Amino acid sequence: MTDEHVRQPGGGKCVLFDVDGTLIDAVENQRGVWAAWAARYGRDPEETYRVALRTRPMETFAEVVPDRDPRECLAALHALEDDDVRSGVYSAFDGARELLTGLAPGAWGLVTSNYEHRVRGRFARAGLPVPSVIVDAAAVAEGKPSPAPYLLAAELLGAEPADCLVVEDAPSGVAAGLRAGMQVWGVNAAVPVAGVHRHFATLNEGVPEILAFVSATTRSSGAGATPKAAGPS
């Protein structure tokens, strides 16, 4: 995460992206990591993954291996994730490279529940540019759905929340963006996540609109335009 503000307040609009499921397709990687972790503890990989999809890691451990030290479990998970970043195959969603290279360097950042070194590794393997601002799990005391990660990213970019667009695929991230007072657009889902202002079935479909958001003239009043209801674009 950078400590240097790269934009001045009121200097323009910014886009804040979630990573996994939004820009990077990491489903099979995550499934593989949890399968390896489950095998280490003698648990069913499919059931473990189902639990992991709806809980945070420490909650997953409490449900799947309540008799084991959660710190040990977390260390094992982190080691497997780091191994996957070094050796796994990652791909960017269609449109991601075009989108990120089309944005000015100071006009976007990443907000992730993962850790920065893994994000950088995945982006390198997927051939995506890395922004100056990455807010990761270590940057805030409370992760999504708290608004804290998105508010910190806006601060680091020198942008007002009303001038930020959040691009997300998951309910917790959508909730975080909404609580931060930002525009939130959903991507890579068949149906809109509750609360999104706009919805695109794929990231690629949203590329022109996202680029147009950043190119639009900054609102003189500082108040957001009336959001368009979620629905097919």
Secondary structure by P-SEA (a helix, b strand, c coil): cccccccccccbbbbbbbccccccccaaaaaaaaaaaaaaacccaaaaaaaaacccaaaaaaaccccccaaaaaaaaaaaaaaaaacbbbbcccaaaaaaaaccccccbbbccccaaaaaaaaaaaccccccccccccccccccccaaaaaaaaaaaccccccbbbbbccaaaaaaaaaabbbbbbcccccccccccccccccccaaaaaaaaaacccccccccccccccccc
